[in-house]
Amino acid sequence: MESPLLQSSGAVPADAPDQEVAAHYGEPAQEQRALEEGTAFVDRSNRGVVRVSGPDRLSWLHSLLSQHLDALKPFDPTEALLLGPHGHIEHHLHLIDDGESVWAHVEPGAAPALVEFLDRMRFMLRVEVADVSADYAVITVPGPADPGAVAWPDVAGTVTRIVPRAEPFPAELRPAGLWAYEALRIAEHRPRLGLDTDHRTIPHEAGYVETAVHLNKGCYRGQETVARVHNLGRPPRRLVFLHLDGSVDRLPARGAPVELPDGGRTIGFVGTSARHHELGPIALALVKRNVPVDAELLADGVAAAQEVIVSPETGANAQIDLRRRPAKHG
């Protein structure tokens, strides 16, 4: 559903899968600073919204997803993954329970497939699943969240909320485009499913084990892969943060190869990239686990220095050590 803010003066649509919201409103750098300073909001109404109701909702979701959910407290935000049979990530859910229903927001276009899968798994349980994306929207605003709000902590001290689509945008704040949000997200080392991952990505590779996986819960689809990597092996790839050569007047294309300069051997692919108002051009990438952490790289031909997010030692009972950047609170 196309956002009405795309009709605003200066609004430029974002690239797919975010083409239904604005990349920016004519001042990308200023919008990014305003978001950090707490004077802007981001329209993310292209994201899918799913609601799960019924008395069995938490125990049922606990049995299907990677997170420990059967004792989730009301208004305690969390994340979870729906994995495939072989442990590959199919959906990344931001979840919160309001005491009557579990609300989730997911990537653009992902809600119908998620709801279809969940509907097939209801059996005789007392749960109802609905795609409510047509009635509710996702918006990121200055934090902190009000008590009892359906909201998640997000980049740079913001919170992300689910609100009725009929609710007006906050008039006291300026709109910041998705470019502003994405630059801050990348700078905080937060991967985005489907953009910084591919169909083969498993939780350990992208750092989701820290945020969206409970390693000591019972069986769920794909758990065997998570347990095997955690206890016996290492993931084949790892997420890295890239400082890109600022003298090049372009950003690497999403999905473009990441190579070692000597010989041009491909060792991964570029995820999302952005121009950060302080750090300059930056990106996330998935590379082979055994690439030396100090190796200089080429991302779509652009020179890049890597910063470790997921340690090469992740797995095999090693302590998970993600280099998450602390969020800035403006």
Secondary structure, 3 states (H helix, E strand, C coil): CCCHHHHCCCCEECCCCCCCCEEECCCHHHHHHHHHHCCEEEECCCCEEEEEECCCHHHHHHHHCCCCCCCCCCCCCEEEEEECCCCCEEEEEEEEECCCEEEEEECCCCHHHHHHHHHHCCCCCCCEEEECCCCEEEEEEECCCCCCCCEEECHHHEEEEEEECCCCCCCCCEEECHHHHHHHHHHCCCCCCCCCCCCCCCHHHHCHHHHCCCCCCCCCCCHHHHHHHHHCCCCCEEEEEEEECCCCCCCCCCCCEEECCCCCCEEEEEEEEEEECCCEEEEEEEEECCCCCCCEEEECCEEEEEEECCCCCCCCCCCCCCCCCCCCCC
